[in-house]
Amino acid sequence: MNQLITIENFGLTARLSFGLFFACMLSTLPSTVNGDEKLSAKILEVFPQSDANGDGELSASEASAVYRRILQRYPQVDKDGDGSLSDAEKQSLLRMGGNRTKRARPANPGSQPSGSKNSGPSVLLEKLGLKSELDVEYRENTEQQRNHLDFIYPKTDVYEKAPLFIYIHGGGNTGGTKNAIYNKSDLILQELTEAGIAVATIDYRVFGQGEELGFQQLFQDCKDALRFLAKNSDRYGIDPHKFVTWGTSAGGSKALVTALTDSDFLPGKVVGPGTEHTVIGAISFYGGTTYLVEELWKKRLERFPNRSQSKSQMIFKPSGGLSTDEIRKLVSADQHLKSDSPPILLVHGDTDPTVPIELSKHLYEAAKERNLDVKLVEVKNAGHGFKPVKGNPAKPSMTWDETQQLVVRQVLAWVQ
């Protein structure tokens, strides 16, 4: 069944608490970091509250809010006194971070007590009365130490083998964290686990973390996570043939590709018997659906020409014996549609400049041509992450909680 849905009535409020962020940021910035994109990724890592809508990316307005707070607390960083942070002043911040890191970095970066970085999730899960296993290594880790997942058990015993809902975070392929689901999506956690559905949230390797990667390896990690969960289905009491994937932004493209591909797609560190799995539905919030049709990215290319060009050069360089065109094809969801593809739900802001809505419309039309079960929910007056549009007094047509309720309803419908 093909549906195009427009839902109106959105209001999203966010609160930013600054605390000791600036000191923490300077104590953790690597000396090799440079550029606004890397700074944004580090801000998200150290201070996830800056991501007001939990989409895993730091928008220009969110970054501006952080910079304003820095200037309020530490006016000395504004060396020219013009009331804003220039590129040179941001670079100075980064150099300060690098120098402080050299003085403060522990001898063994991995000596942090086990689970301490997940103290926030632990508190929330305990509050919700949920049993979990946090920071489970799903494949051999690299220096990035990002190949971990959290598994949250169902609160209610409904199924002999529980369906599994899997969240894949955004972050522009350079940052983000699996903890994003705890920051803004506890409604999903609560509702799904009450309905007898298990939840997993995964991290994957990203660019700019000191490791040479091909873009396909980010997707490979996600497939490895699903293969690991299938292989350990008895341990977790889950049904490996009732997976549902959901991703936001960069995670949306991965949620689609992991759902639309076979179990052995992009074989990585987790392979062999027992890794077979079936995804019965995929949800993408404002995610890319193809990297082969450049005109669909026109709005982004026009608004962020330099950033788009530099990122494209970084993520689409030949890797692992694969050409740029081969990689583009592997990571494009529209290339993996088949007659038996699972149902798809696409949710996208109608004026998104970062990942234009034309990408979701493209996949919707491609799936519709194949008579697949696909829905497109167009959030009116909304930019990336369903944020309000600058200069437009109209509020976006859905609140963040309403989008979460939409996810819950769709997952329950697929599972039942």
Secondary structure, 3 states (H helix, E strand, C coil): CEEEEEECCCCCCCCCCCCCHHHHHHHHCCCCCCCHHHHHHHHHHHCHHHCCCCCCCCCHHHHHHHHHHHHHHCHHHCCCCCCCCCHHHHHHHHHHHHHHHHHHCCCCHHHCCCCHHHHHHHHHHHHCCCCEEEEEECCCCCCCCCCEEEEECCCCCCCCCEEEEEEECCCCCCCCCCCHHHHHCHHHHHHHHHCCCEEEEECCCCCCCCCCCCHHHHHHHHHHHHHHHHHCHHHHCEEEEEEEEEEECHHHHHHHHHHHCCCCCCCCCCCCCCCCCCEEEEEEECCCCCCCCHHHHHHHHHHCHHHHHHHHHHHCCCECCECHHHHHHHCCHHHHCCCCCCCEEEEEECCCCCCCCHHHHHHHHHHHHCCCCEEEEEECCECHHHCECCCCCCCCCCCHHHHHHHHHHHHHHHHC
